[in-house]
Every structure is written in C-alpha cells, then in structure tokens.
Amino acid sequence: MRFFPGFERRVVATRGADIHTVWGGSGPPLLLLHGSPQTHVMWHKVAPRLAESFTVVLTDLRGYGDSSKPTGGATHADYSKRAMADDQVQVMRALGFERFAVAGHDRGARVTWRLAVEHPEVVTRAAVLDIVPLPYSMLSHGFATEYFHWFFLIQPAPLPETLIGHSADFWVRGRCRDRDGITPEALAEYVRCYTPAAIHGNCEDYRAGATIDLEHAAADGDRRVECPLLVLWGRESTVGRLYDVMSVWRRHGRDVRGQALPGRHFIAEESPDATFEALQMFFSAA
C-alpha cells in the first residue's frame, strides 16, 4: 500500500457503518484514530514505526475517508462519539482483538475518550492528541476565533455543506497546511476523500459534538477514564496556548500523564519523531 507498505486492508461491516480498515505489524493490538478533515493516512509517518512493536490498526471513522457515511438522523445520533466508538470495538473484534490500546487525534481523540469511558473492559491504555474534553463549556474569544469552524459546521444543513461544497479543495487545504508537516501526497488523499457525502458526515460529526455528545458526557456522572491515559498536545497549538491541558484532563481520568510536543495541531505529521517516541514509550509500559 502506498502509505503503509506491507499492511493489509479490509472493510468491516458494523451495526451502523462499513469501516475502512488497514492493519499491519505484530505484537499487542494498537488502534489509531484520525481527526478532521483527514483520514487514517494522517498516521503514515508514525504507524509503520509503531508496527515494529505492535499490531497497528488504522480506520477511517464513519463519515470520513473510504468508510461509509450515514445520514446522521434528526438527533445526529449516527455521528455520536458513542456510535463511532462502538464501530471501533466491532472492528477490533472482527480482527480478533477483544482488548486493545488506542490513540486518537482531534475528532479521533474524542472517540478515544468515549471508548475509554464506556468500554473500560476493552481499552487497556489510551492516548489523546491535542484536545481537551467539553470545550463548548470553556468558551473564550480566542477559542471562538481560532476554532471558528466548530460553530460553522454545526449550523443546520445544508448551509455549511453548500458553502464548503463550492470548493472542498479550498476548505481542506485551508485546514491542513504544509507548514503543519502535511505532505503533498497526504493532502491530496484528504482532498480526494472529501466528497459531498464526506462533507455532510464531517458536519454531522460536529453537530453531534454540540448536541448528543454533550448529553452522553453529562450522563457520565462521576465516571472517568480508568485505564492509564496519555495526553499529548502541540506547544503552539490552540489547545496548548488556551488551556492548562493537564489540569483539565486530570478531572476526567484517574491515571493521567502527558506533555507538550513541538508544533501546532497536527503533531503526528509535524513532529512525527516526538509523537512516535511518546506513544512507543507509553504503550510499551507494563
């Protein structure tokens, strides 16, 4: 395969979607989840190295890449992080893994958080890259300015879908710039996959984040992430500049450790060596 030589590819049918899955390597299972508006390709600088120690599984989240794109529904439940997390449990079971470690970036990190909270019997260790939980509850002028898309994408259909659809290439290239370490080849793949159906899926993902995901998080009560949790963020990212990241995450996990890495938001592509080293050390620990 172009980005992951020697890896295998399969489409796994879950209860709500068909999930494009790529895997390779050997050792304990490690699931890697991507962010928006990307695909599993965002891990191409890190995953082959991790595959020397782990069986690395990469998926396209429902609504993204070459996975199927449900409509969303009136409550956006098709794109709740609960539904996305359930996809991943089913994918890993289809590959023969009942328990596994997981790392996610951006939207994939939100799926990782839901996985760890709702499936503690499944997730052995978890890592989240460049997010804080519940950012709508911690609004600031800086957040609203730099993360304007959080408020644009949640507008009712078909407003954002129509506006983005006039130049999907422009939108993706505006979100994923080469200064963030994103290669022309990876960027071309993100553009290829950003079809009208994917634009709608992307919007539904964010709409769920502003509605049903908040309901699910509120229902957690005192539940926190029980497994060891690694938090990584870009030193110059919006998250890194606006939040005391570790302080926020320690309210949501029992065993939390973390660090800032060089770069901005897309740290797996901008700082792949530092990202690999942090993930390798964390997931190799007993």
N, C-alpha and C positions, 0 to 999 in steps of 0.2 A: 504494500500500500504506500501511496505517495508520502504521507506524513508519518506513518507508523510502519516501517518495513518489518515484515515478519509477523505482524498482528493478524488476527482473524476478524471476520466481520459477520454479523448476523442481525436480523430484525426479530425482536422478541415481542410477541403479542401479549399485552397486559389486559387488565379488565377494562381499561379506558383508552388505550392508545397502542400504536405499534412503535416500539422504541428501537431506533438505530443504535447498534451496539458494536463496539470494537474492543478486542482484548488481546493481550499477549503477555509474555514473561512467565515466571514461575515463582512460587512461594505463596505467602499469605495473601488473600484477596484484598485489593485496594481499589475502591471505586472513586473516579474523578468526575466531577460535575462542573459544567461550564457556566459562564454568565451571558449577559445580553450586550449586544445583539450577535453573539458568537455561536460557536458550535464546539463539539469535542476537540476540534483542531487547536483550540487555544492552548492545549497541553502539549503541543508537539515538541517543545524544547525541553520538557521535563519528563514526560511519561516514558520514553524509551530508556532513560537512565533509571527510573524507578523500577522498570520491568526487569532489571538485573537482580532485584531482591524481592519483588512482589509479582503476583498475577494482577496486572493492571487492567481494569475495566473502565472504558470510557463510553458514555452515552450522549446522544442528543436529547435534551429534555423535550417532553411533548410540546409541540408548538414551534420547535426550533430545528434547524438543520434538516436532516433527512428522516426525522421521526414524523409521525402523523400529527395532524393539527385539529383537535376537536373544536367545536364551535364556541364553547365557553358556557353557554346557558345563561339564564336570567340572573343567577346569583354568582356567575363566574366560577362556579364550583369545579368545572373541568380543569381550571388552572390554579386551584388552591395548592399550596405547598404540600398539604396533606395528600392530595391526589398524585402530585408529582413524586412525592416520597414513596408512595405505595407502588408506583411504577418501578422504582429502583429496587425495592425489595423483591418484586416479582422477577425482574431481570436477573438479579443475582441468584435467586433460587433456580431459575431456568439454566443458569450456568453451573449449578451445583454447590452454591455457597449459601449456607444458612446464616452465617455470621461473617461480618466483614468490617473493614475500616473504610472511612470515606473522607474525602476532601472536596470542598466546593468553593468556587469563586463567584462573587456577585450574586446573581439570582440562584445559581447552584449552591451557594453558601446558605441561602435561605431554605432551600430544600434540605441541605445537610442538617441545619438546625432542627427542622421539623422531624427529620429522620431520627435524630439522636433523642429528641424528647419523646416521640410517640412510639419508637421501636427500640427501647433500651436493651431488649433481649437480643437484638440483631447487631447493633453498632458497637464495635469493640473500642474504637478510637475515632475521633472526628477532628477535622481541621476546617476552619472558615477563613476565607481570604477577603479582606478589605470590605467588611460590612460591620455594622452594629445592628442589633435587633431593634425593632419597633421605631424606626427613625421618624415616622409621622408623629410620634409623641414627643419628639425632641426638636421641633422646628426652629429654624433661625433664618435670618436674612441670607447668610452665607450658604446654608443648605439649599434654600429655595432657589437661589441664583445659580449655583453650580450644578444642582440636580433638578433643573427645571423640567427635564423630561419625566420625572416622577409625577408631575402634575399635568403634563400634556398628554401622556399616554393613557391616563385614566379617564379622560373625557369620553363621553358616550360615543359609541360607533354611529356613523362611520367617519367622524371628524378627523381623528388622528390618522386613521387608515387611509383616508383620501389624500390628506396633505402629504404624508410620507410617501404614499404610492406614486405621486407625481415624480419623485426622484429618490427611489430607495437607495440607489448607489450613493447619492449625496448624503443621505442620512447615516448610512453605515460608515462611510469614510469620515464623517464628522465626529462620530462616536469613537472610532477606532483609528487612531492616527499613528503614522510610522514613528513619531517621536516616542511612542509608548512601547517600542520594541516589536510592533506587529509587522511581520514581513509582508512584502507584496503578495506572496503566494497565499499566505493565510488570509489576508484581507480579501483577495479575490474569491476565496472559498466562502467567506462570510457574506459577501455580496451575492454570490451565486445562490446561496440558500435563503436569501431574504426576499422570498416570493410574496405575492399578496396574501396567501394563507399564513405565511410566517409573520408578516406584519400584523395581521389580526391576532395571531397567537401571542406575539410579543405584547400587544396592547392588553389582551386578556390576562396575561401574567401579571402585569402591573395593576390592572383593575382588581384582580383578586387580592393583590397585596394591600390595597387600600380598603378592602371590604371584608370578605370572608376569612382571609388570613388573620386579620385583627381579631375576629370573633374566636377563631381557633386558639390564638395566643392568649386571649383573655380567659379562655376556659382552662388553661393550664394550671391556674391557681399557683400552688407552691411547687409545681413540678419544674425541675431544672435538668440540664444535661448531666447525666450521672457518670458517663464514661470520661476518660481524660480528653480534654478539649484544647486544641492549639489554635491560637488566634494570630494571624499574620495580616499586616496592612502596609501600604506604601507610605513611606515617611513624608512624601509630598502630596499624598492623595487628599481628597476632600475629607474622607473619614479620619485620616491621621491628623489633619490640621484642626478639625472642628470638635473632635471628641477625645475624652480620656478613655481610650478604647478598652484598656484592661479593666478599668473601674466599671464600665458598662457591662462587660461580659461576665465579670465576677458575680453579678446579680443573677445571672442566668445559668451558671454552671458550678459544679462542686469542686472540680479539679481543673483549673484554668491556668494556662501559661501562654506566653506569646511575646512577640517582638515586632518592631517596625523593620521593614526591609527597604533598601534603596529604591526610589522610583515613585510612580504615581499609582493609578488604579490597577492597571493590567500587569501586576507584578510577575506573574508566571511567564510573561513574554518579555517584559522589560528587564527583569532581574532573575533569569532562569536559574543561574548557579546558586544564588542565595535561597531561592524558593526550593530548589531540589534539596539542598543541604538541610534546610529546616524540616522539610517533610520526611526526608530519609531518616534523620535522627529521631524524630518524634514517633514515626510508625515502626521503627526498628526496636524501640524500647520495650522491655519486657512488661 
